[in-house]
Amino acid sequence: MKLLKLTFANTLLSDITPEAIEDHLWRRLNSDRRVRTKLGIRILGKLKPSTVHQELRVLTRMLNVAVQLKRLTHNPCNGVEFPVSVSKSIRKPHYMTAAEQAQIEFWAPSYLKNAIVILTETGLRPFRELMPMKKEQVDLDNCLVHIPDSKTPTGIGDMPMTQLARDAFKAQVELAFESEYLFPSPSPRAKKPYVTSLRKIWEKTLRRAGIAYFPLYHLRHTFATRLSAGGVADHFVTQMLRQGDASVFKRYSQAKLAMMREALAKLDRHANEHEGIFGTARPN
């Protein structure tokens, strides 16, 4: 966001053109990658295309909102062609095996262990949906979790939970004591009352478990793969991830929940240990 502001902060929305966006992308692709260390700033080559491509995605999303609010007639990003290939630089999602999960959970502190189980059993978005979650959103009696805010409108709604997820939710509710949040911030000086980052403890846990680093968000990919391996149709995997057009399912909420529970019952937690490849929709 900061780098986008440097380029476009003083530019009218109507003056942002595809040419201006492409000029920005070229400048960023030729910029040095600066890393802050205890000894100062280090230069580690040029920025990766995937990093710059992510900036384009953020800008595209922002301008899409401007179009929705009728501040723009069209999104200029639609006329932009990314200057270089990013297919080789974008990291493929890591699908966590059951053995890896057991090893990670062994070394993880209690709250992280609970988060791992919940993410792999529900496919929730870790930092948009799970970390800001309040206890009142968790219905242990009916095995449901309510999601009032999400990345997309289709992400909003009720999500059923497996028994493993219910046990993890219950354990985390007890661990959070009197806080209204499921994952309260341990620091009274924190900007937000809930945990906003798990990067350091996640890296530390993976290192202690002897597993190469992969983003916590990839647990959402693991959830999708396990559903697919259990025989759930790809189009319904998309519905379980809450990232597709869910208008049909939203009409009949009870039928939708019943179908989601049936799909969760098919979760194959040993998906990565089978021969063959299971194709799934890529979560966002």
C-alpha positions as CSV (number, residue, x, y, z in Angstrom):
1,M,0.0,0.0,0.0
2,K,2.8,2.5,0.9
3,L,4.5,2.0,-2.4
4,L,1.2,2.4,-4.3
5,K,0.6,5.6,-2.4
6,L,4.0,7.0,-3.4
7,T,2.9,6.7,-7.1
8,F,-0.8,7.3,-7.1
9,A,-1.6,9.3,-3.9
10,N,-1.8,12.6,-5.7
11,T,-3.4,11.3,-8.9
12,L,-7.1,11.6,-9.5
13,L,-8.8,8.3,-10.0
14,S,-9.9,9.3,-13.6
15,D,-6.2,10.1,-14.4
16,I,-4.9,6.6,-13.5
17,T,-4.3,5.0,-16.9
18,P,-3.0,1.6,-18.0
19,E,0.2,3.3,-19.2
20,A,0.8,4.9,-15.8
21,I,0.2,1.5,-14.1
22,E,2.6,-0.3,-16.4
23,D,5.3,2.4,-15.8
24,H,4.9,1.8,-12.1
25,L,5.3,-1.9,-12.6
26,W,8.4,-1.5,-14.6
27,R,10.0,0.8,-12.0
28,R,9.1,-1.7,-9.2
29,L,10.6,-4.7,-11.2
30,N,13.8,-2.7,-11.5
31,S,13.9,-1.8,-7.8
32,D,16.2,-3.3,-5.3
33,R,14.9,-5.7,-2.7
34,R,15.7,-4.0,0.6
35,V,15.7,-6.1,3.8
36,R,15.9,-4.5,7.3
37,T,18.3,-6.3,9.6
38,K,19.9,-5.6,13.0
39,L,23.0,-4.4,11.1
40,G,20.9,-2.0,8.9
41,I,19.4,-2.2,5.4
42,R,20.7,-5.0,3.1
43,I,20.2,-5.2,-0.7
44,L,19.3,-8.7,-1.8
45,G,19.0,-8.3,-5.6
46,K,15.9,-7.2,-7.5
47,L,12.3,-7.6,-6.4
48,K,10.6,-10.8,-7.4
49,P,8.0,-10.6,-10.1
50,S,5.5,-12.3,-7.8
51,T,6.0,-9.4,-5.3
52,V,5.2,-6.8,-7.9
53,H,2.3,-8.9,-9.3
54,Q,0.8,-8.9,-5.8
55,E,0.9,-5.1,-5.8
56,L,-1.0,-5.1,-9.1
57,R,-3.6,-7.4,-7.6
58,V,-4.1,-5.0,-4.6
59,L,-4.4,-2.0,-7.0
60,T,-6.9,-4.0,-9.1
61,R,-9.0,-4.7,-6.1
62,M,-9.0,-1.1,-4.9
63,L,-10.0,0.2,-8.3
64,N,-12.7,-2.5,-8.6
65,V,-14.2,-1.0,-5.4
66,A,-14.0,2.5,-7.0
67,V,-16.0,1.1,-10.0
68,Q,-18.6,-0.4,-7.6
69,L,-19.0,3.0,-5.9
70,K,-19.4,4.6,-9.3
71,R,-16.2,6.7,-8.9
72,L,-14.9,5.1,-12.1
73,T,-16.6,3.9,-15.2
74,H,-14.0,1.1,-15.7
75,N,-10.9,-0.4,-14.1
76,P,-7.7,0.7,-15.9
77,C,-6.0,-2.4,-14.6
78,N,-8.0,-4.5,-17.0
79,G,-6.0,-2.9,-19.8
80,V,-2.6,-3.8,-18.2
81,E,-0.5,-6.7,-19.3
82,F,2.1,-7.7,-16.7
83,P,5.5,-7.1,-18.2
84,V,7.1,-10.5,-17.2
85,S,6.1,-14.0,-16.6
86,V,5.2,-14.8,-13.0
87,S,4.3,-18.5,-13.4
88,K,7.8,-19.7,-12.4
89,S,8.2,-17.3,-9.5
90,I,4.8,-17.9,-7.8
91,R,5.3,-20.5,-5.1
92,K,3.0,-23.5,-5.4
93,P,0.9,-24.2,-2.4
94,H,2.1,-26.8,0.1
95,Y,-0.3,-29.5,1.0
96,M,0.4,-30.6,4.5
97,T,0.5,-34.3,5.1
98,A,-1.1,-36.0,8.1
99,A,2.4,-36.9,9.4
100,E,3.6,-33.3,9.0
101,Q,0.5,-32.0,10.8
102,A,1.2,-34.3,13.7
103,Q,4.8,-33.2,14.0
104,I,3.8,-29.5,13.7
105,E,1.1,-29.8,16.4
106,F,3.6,-31.6,18.7
107,W,5.9,-28.5,18.7
108,A,3.2,-25.9,18.5
109,P,1.9,-23.9,21.6
110,S,-1.7,-24.6,22.5
111,Y,-3.3,-21.7,20.7
112,L,-1.4,-22.4,17.5
113,K,-2.3,-26.1,17.7
114,N,-5.9,-25.1,18.0
115,A,-5.6,-22.8,15.0
116,I,-4.0,-25.5,12.9
117,V,-6.8,-27.9,13.6
118,I,-9.5,-25.4,12.9
119,L,-8.0,-24.2,9.7
120,T,-7.5,-27.7,8.3
121,E,-10.9,-28.8,9.3
122,T,-12.9,-25.7,8.2
123,G,-10.8,-23.9,5.5
124,L,-11.3,-20.6,7.2
125,R,-9.1,-17.7,6.1
126,P,-6.6,-17.3,9.0
127,F,-6.2,-13.6,9.3
128,R,-9.5,-12.3,7.8
129,E,-11.9,-14.8,9.5
130,L,-10.3,-16.8,12.3
131,M,-8.0,-14.4,14.2
132,P,-10.6,-11.6,14.6
133,M,-13.3,-14.1,15.6
134,K,-15.3,-13.5,18.7
135,K,-16.5,-16.3,21.0
136,E,-20.2,-15.4,20.3
137,Q,-19.6,-16.5,16.7
138,V,-18.9,-20.1,17.8
139,D,-22.0,-22.3,18.4
140,L,-20.6,-25.4,20.0
141,D,-24.1,-26.9,20.7
142,N,-25.0,-26.9,16.9
143,C,-21.5,-27.3,15.7
144,L,-21.6,-24.1,13.7
145,V,-19.4,-21.0,13.3
146,H,-20.8,-17.8,12.0
147,I,-18.7,-15.7,9.7
148,P,-20.0,-12.1,9.5
149,D,-17.2,-10.6,7.5
150,S,-15.0,-12.2,4.8
151,K,-12.9,-11.4,1.7
152,T,-15.9,-11.9,-0.6
153,P,-19.7,-11.7,-0.1
154,T,-20.0,-15.4,-0.6
155,G,-17.7,-16.0,2.3
156,I,-20.3,-14.6,4.8
157,G,-22.5,-17.2,6.4
158,D,-22.5,-20.2,8.7
159,M,-19.9,-22.9,8.5
160,P,-20.4,-26.4,10.0
161,M,-17.6,-27.9,11.9
162,T,-16.2,-31.4,12.3
163,Q,-15.8,-33.0,15.7
164,L,-12.1,-32.3,15.6
165,A,-12.8,-28.6,14.8
166,R,-15.4,-28.5,17.6
167,D,-12.8,-29.8,20.1
168,A,-10.3,-27.2,19.0
169,F,-12.8,-24.4,19.2
170,K,-13.8,-25.5,22.7
171,A,-10.2,-25.7,23.8
172,Q,-9.5,-22.2,22.4
173,V,-12.6,-20.7,24.1
174,E,-11.3,-22.0,27.4
175,L,-7.8,-20.8,26.6
176,A,-9.0,-17.3,25.9
177,F,-10.4,-17.0,29.4
178,E,-12.6,-13.8,29.8
179,S,-11.7,-12.2,26.5
180,E,-14.6,-11.8,24.0
181,Y,-12.1,-12.8,21.3
182,L,-11.1,-16.3,20.4
183,F,-7.5,-15.3,19.9
184,P,-6.9,-12.3,22.2
185,S,-3.7,-10.3,21.8
186,P,-1.3,-11.0,24.6
187,S,-0.1,-7.4,24.6
188,P,-2.2,-4.6,26.2
189,R,-0.5,-2.1,23.9
190,A,-1.5,-3.9,20.7
191,K,-3.4,-1.9,18.1
192,K,-6.1,-4.5,17.9
193,P,-7.5,-6.7,20.7
194,Y,-6.8,-9.9,18.8
195,V,-3.8,-11.6,17.3
196,T,-3.0,-10.1,13.9
197,S,0.1,-12.1,13.0
198,L,1.4,-15.7,13.6
199,R,4.5,-15.4,11.4
200,K,7.2,-15.6,14.0
201,I,5.6,-18.5,16.1
202,W,4.7,-20.3,12.9
203,E,8.3,-20.1,11.6
204,K,9.7,-21.2,14.9
205,T,7.3,-24.1,15.1
206,L,8.1,-25.3,11.6
207,R,11.8,-25.0,12.4
208,R,11.5,-27.1,15.6
209,A,9.4,-29.7,13.7
210,G,12.1,-29.9,11.0
211,I,9.7,-28.9,8.2
212,A,10.5,-26.4,5.5
213,Y,8.7,-23.1,5.7
214,F,5.3,-22.7,4.0
215,P,2.7,-20.0,4.7
216,L,0.0,-20.7,7.3
217,Y,-2.5,-19.7,4.6
218,H,-1.6,-23.0,2.8
219,L,-3.6,-24.9,5.4
220,R,-6.6,-23.6,3.4
221,H,-5.2,-25.4,0.4
222,T,-4.8,-28.5,2.5
223,F,-8.5,-28.4,3.5
224,A,-9.5,-28.2,-0.2
225,T,-7.2,-31.1,-1.1
226,R,-8.6,-33.3,1.7
227,L,-12.1,-32.7,0.6
228,S,-11.3,-33.5,-3.0
229,A,-9.4,-36.7,-1.9
230,G,-12.5,-37.7,0.0
231,G,-14.6,-37.7,-3.2
232,V,-16.2,-34.3,-2.8
233,A,-16.9,-32.8,-6.3
234,D,-14.7,-29.8,-7.3
235,H,-17.7,-27.4,-7.7
236,F,-18.8,-28.2,-4.1
237,V,-15.2,-27.8,-2.8
238,T,-15.5,-24.3,-4.2
239,Q,-18.7,-23.9,-2.2
240,M,-17.0,-25.2,1.0
241,L,-14.2,-22.7,0.5
242,R,-16.9,-20.0,0.1
243,Q,-15.3,-18.4,-2.9
244,G,-17.8,-19.1,-5.7
245,D,-21.2,-18.1,-6.7
246,A,-23.2,-19.4,-3.9
247,S,-26.6,-18.0,-4.8
248,V,-28.2,-21.4,-5.3
249,F,-27.1,-22.7,-1.9
250,K,-28.0,-19.4,-0.1
251,R,-31.6,-19.9,-1.0
252,Y,-32.0,-23.0,1.0
253,S,-29.8,-22.6,4.1
254,Q,-30.8,-25.8,5.8
255,A,-30.2,-27.9,2.7
256,K,-26.9,-26.1,2.2
257,L,-25.7,-26.9,5.8
258,A,-26.8,-30.5,5.5
259,M,-24.7,-30.8,2.2
260,M,-21.7,-29.1,3.9
261,R,-21.9,-31.5,6.8
262,E,-22.0,-34.4,4.4
263,A,-18.9,-33.0,2.6
264,L,-17.0,-32.5,5.8
265,A,-17.6,-36.2,6.7
266,K,-15.7,-37.1,3.6
267,L,-12.5,-35.2,4.6
268,D,-9.5,-37.4,3.8
269,R,-6.8,-36.4,6.3
270,H,-4.3,-38.7,4.6
271,A,-4.8,-37.2,1.1
272,N,-1.2,-36.6,0.5
273,E,-0.2,-40.1,1.3
274,H,-2.2,-41.6,-1.6
275,E,-0.9,-42.1,-5.1
276,G,-2.2,-39.8,-7.8
277,I,-3.0,-36.1,-7.9
278,F,-6.3,-34.6,-6.8
279,G,-7.3,-31.4,-8.6
280,T,-9.1,-28.7,-6.6
281,A,-10.0,-25.1,-7.1
282,R,-7.3,-22.9,-5.8
283,P,-8.5,-21.1,-2.7
284,N,-8.3,-17.3,-2.4
